[in-house]
C-alpha cells in the first residue's frame, strides 16, 4: 500500500478556500470540508444540549416536521462568541477538536483509495490550533483584506466592522511558515484556477 498524503487547505475568512477546493476536486482529488462536518455537528441533539449551557439564548426548541428538536441560531452563537473571549474559547474547544478529528479520519480513508494516495482537507483554523503538524503539505489561500470583507459581507449580511473583528481574531497570514504553498487570490476565478493548478504542480501532483 502506498503511503497516504494529507494536504491541508486553509486561509482567512473570505479568502476563497472553498473555490480552491472545488478546483482541487475537479482535478480528481478527494476533499473533506470541515465546514460541512460542522454543519452536521449542529444537527446533533447531544451536541446542541451541551452548547446550550454556553449559549442558552441561541439554542431553542422548534417543531421540524412531526417532532420537536433543538435548533441552533449560528449567527447568534458567532455574535456572542466573537464579543466574549471566554465563550469563543469554549466554543472553539467543543467544536474545533471534534470537527478536526472527524475530518482527519475521513481524509485518511479517502486518501487510501484516492488519486496518488492523496486527500485534501479544508481547515479554517489550522495555524490557530497548531494542526499544521499533522499534514504533509499546507496550502494557504491569500487575498486582499478589502476583497475578503466584501465577499463575506455579500454572502452573510454581516457589517464591515463585524467581519473586520473576526479577521482580527484569526491568524496573521502576512507571516507564514516557509513550508506553506501560497495561492494568491488576486483576480477572477480563471486566474484562481490557474494558481491552484500551479500549486498542485509544485507539490508534484
C-alpha positions, -999 to 999 in steps of 0.1 A, spaced: 0 0 0 13 34 -9 19 59 18 -10 83 20 -5 120 17 -27 145 35 -28 182 25 -45 210 43 -61 239 26 -65 270 48 -68 308 47 -87 336 64 -125 342 62 -134 352 27 -101 342 12 -115 318 -14 -107 285 2 -139 269 -10 -133 279 -46 -98 264 -44 -111 231 -31 -136 229 -59 -108 232 -84 -89 205 -65 -120 182 -67 -122 189 -104 -86 177 -107 -97 144 -93 -87 146 -57 -110 139 -27 -116 169 -4 -130 169 31 -147 201 43 -146 210 80 -174 234 74 -197 206 62 -187 185 93 -195 215 115 -230 217 99 -235 180 107 -225 186 143 -250 215 146 -278 190 138 -267 167 166 -291 169 196 -265 158 222 -240 184 210 -267 212 210 -277 203 245 -241 208 256 -238 240 236 -270 254 252 -251 256 285 -228 283 269 -253 299 246 -288 295 261 -303 323 240 -291 308 208 -304 272 212 -341 268 210 -367 240 207 -387 241 175 -410 218 156 -395 202 125 -419 180 107 -436 159 133 -411 162 161 -396 188 184 -359 193 180 -332 217 192 -323 244 167 -291 265 168 -290 301 157 -255 300 144 -254 338 137 -263 345 173 -237 320 185 -210 336 163 -220 371 175 -218 361 212 -186 342 207 -167 370 189 -178 395 215 -168 374 245 -133 358 246 -144 332 272 -173 320 251 -151 320 220 -126 297 237 -153 274 250 -169 272 215 -135 265 199 -127 237 223 -160 220 218 -164 224 181 -129 226 165 -114 195 181 -144 173 173 -146 186 137 -109 182 131 -107 147 144 -136 136 123 -122 154 92 -88 137 96 -104 103 99 -124 108 67 -94 122 48 -73 92 57 -99 69 45 -103 88 12 -65 90 7 -62 52 8 -83 49 -24 -78 84 -38 -57 97 -67 -20 94 -59 -30 82 -24 -37 119 -16 -66 136 1 -72 173 10 -89 188 40 -102 223 42 -93 236 77 -104 271 86 -83 275 119 -53 255 110 -24 276 124 -45 290 153 -48 254 167 -14 241 157 -29 215 133 -3 221 106 20 195 121 -5 167 111 -1 173 73 24 165 46 17 199 29 -2 230 36 -19 253 10 -27 288 22 -51 309 2 -44 346 5 -65 376 -6 -66 413 -1 -84 422 32 -108 446 15 -118 419 -10 -123 394 18 -146 418 37 -166 425 5 -170 387 -2 -181 379 34 -205 409 35 -222 398 3 -229 362 15 -235 368 52 -252 402 58 -226 410 85 -214 445 88 -179 455 78 -170 460 114 -182 426 124 -162 410 96 -131 430 104 -134 420 141 -134 383 130 -105 388 107 -86 404 136 -91 373 157 -77 350 130 -41 341 122 -19 368 106 -15 353 71 11 381 63 36 360 82 36 323 70 59 294 78 83 285 49 67 252 42 34 267 32 24 267 -5 6 300 -11 -22 306 -36 -27 343 -42 -64 350 -49 -60 384 -67 -81 381 -98 -111 363 -112 -120 326 -110 -100 318 -141 -69 332 -125 -76 314 -92 -79 281 -111 -46 286 -128 -30 295 -95 -44 263 -79 -32 241 -108 3 257 -104 2 250 -66 -6 213 -72 22 210 -97 47 225 -72 37 197 -49 42 171 -76 5 165 -82 
